[in-house]
Amino acid sequence: QVQLVESGGGLVQDGGSLRLSCAASGITFSSYVMSWYRQAPGKERELVAGITSTGGSTNYADSVKGRFTISRDNAKNTVYLQMNSLKPEDTAVYYCNALRSGWYRFDYWGQGTQVTVSS
């Protein structure tokens, strides 16, 4: 059974920092592209950051470039999102995603963790 379990969310003040973690099980973690998405109330889910299976390449939404850093530890089957200089507009539920494409597509989601940034 595949499980992606996010942790690290919470309430933080404007300008603060949080580190999200997503622990994966039931998949060959090192074969998956890992991403963080977020969804704010009344808005569509959006991609925040992604990292390739080896960690050699990352990409970020323009809104978080320079403030957020995605990383992974394949030995621990865990992906991280370090969030600095948080703003109220970063308030959302943050979701971890694992994606493997090829002959078959495998796409898994975590349950989400709430991040609230107060002004």
Legacy VTK file of the C-alpha trace (Angstrom):
# vtk DataFile Version 3.0
C-alpha trace
ASCII
DATASET POLYDATA
POINTS 119 float
0.000 0.000 0.000
1.350 3.367 -1.047
1.463 6.069 1.589
2.689 9.650 1.417
2.576 11.256 4.839
3.172 14.988 5.127
4.200 16.719 8.314
5.579 20.038 9.479
2.688 22.338 8.741
1.347 24.828 11.230
0.781 28.468 12.076
3.614 30.923 11.539
3.908 34.695 11.420
4.604 36.719 8.313
8.315 36.352 7.513
8.692 33.107 9.390
9.876 29.697 8.273
8.572 26.148 8.163
9.969 22.873 6.909
7.565 20.356 5.447
8.413 16.675 5.169
6.790 13.925 3.139
7.654 10.344 4.019
6.873 7.786 1.345
6.296 4.069 1.665
5.129 1.353 -0.685
6.949 2.778 -3.698
10.474 2.676 -5.088
11.026 6.236 -3.965
14.184 6.838 -5.988
12.246 6.186 -9.217
9.738 8.961 -8.650
9.654 12.645 -9.400
8.480 14.302 -6.208
6.564 17.538 -6.027
4.813 19.831 -3.603
1.491 21.372 -4.535
-0.746 23.703 -2.590
-4.390 24.654 -2.602
-5.763 27.780 -0.981
-9.474 28.176 -0.183
-11.451 28.878 -3.337
-8.445 28.356 -5.587
-7.179 25.554 -7.772
-4.340 23.318 -6.698
-1.025 24.674 -7.979
2.472 23.317 -8.341
4.892 24.826 -5.829
8.109 22.893 -6.469
9.360 19.682 -8.023
12.524 17.592 -7.888
13.721 14.850 -10.188
14.230 11.278 -9.019
17.953 11.752 -8.406
17.586 15.239 -6.997
19.684 16.642 -9.796
17.117 19.138 -11.000
14.457 21.254 -9.357
11.813 23.690 -10.476
9.734 26.269 -8.644
6.668 28.387 -9.116
7.620 31.993 -9.720
5.803 33.005 -6.552
8.158 30.984 -4.323
11.498 31.248 -6.136
14.231 32.398 -3.805
12.144 31.632 -0.718
11.380 27.893 -0.907
13.792 25.002 -1.395
12.824 21.454 -2.281
15.171 18.581 -1.474
15.041 14.830 -1.068
16.803 12.055 0.783
16.398 8.830 -1.167
17.913 6.825 1.670
15.090 8.005 3.937
12.346 7.977 1.272
11.571 11.560 2.201
11.124 14.835 0.347
11.326 18.202 2.051
10.151 21.720 1.424
12.011 24.437 3.287
9.875 27.558 3.304
11.449 30.858 4.309
10.163 34.421 4.289
6.615 33.144 4.411
3.809 35.472 3.400
0.082 35.393 4.163
-0.553 34.445 0.535
1.374 31.215 1.129
-1.487 30.051 3.349
-2.829 26.810 1.898
-3.011 23.076 2.303
0.262 21.653 1.000
0.237 18.270 -0.727
3.044 15.898 -1.577
2.931 14.150 -4.959
4.878 11.192 -6.320
4.896 10.673 -10.081
6.425 8.003 -12.286
5.766 7.985 -16.009
6.577 5.441 -18.643
4.568 2.599 -20.096
2.331 3.113 -17.084
1.690 6.243 -15.088
1.839 6.057 -11.302
0.567 9.157 -9.525
0.125 9.319 -5.761
-0.934 12.054 -3.327
-0.585 12.647 0.359
-3.409 13.806 2.602
-2.090 17.358 2.896
-0.821 19.542 5.697
-2.147 22.985 6.570
0.171 25.981 6.464
-1.202 29.235 7.842
0.771 32.472 7.721
-0.600 35.264 9.869
-0.021 38.926 9.077
LINES 1 120
119 0 1 2 3 4 5 6 7 8 9 10 11 12 13 14 15 16 17 18 19 20 21 22 23 24 25 26 27 28 29 30 31 32 33 34 35 36 37 38 39 40 41 42 43 44 45 46 47 48 49 50 51 52 53 54 55 56 57 58 59 60 61 62 63 64 65 66 67 68 69 70 71 72 73 74 75 76 77 78 79 80 81 82 83 84 85 86 87 88 89 90 91 92 93 94 95 96 97 98 99 100 101 102 103 104 105 106 107 108 109 110 111 112 113 114 115 116 117 118
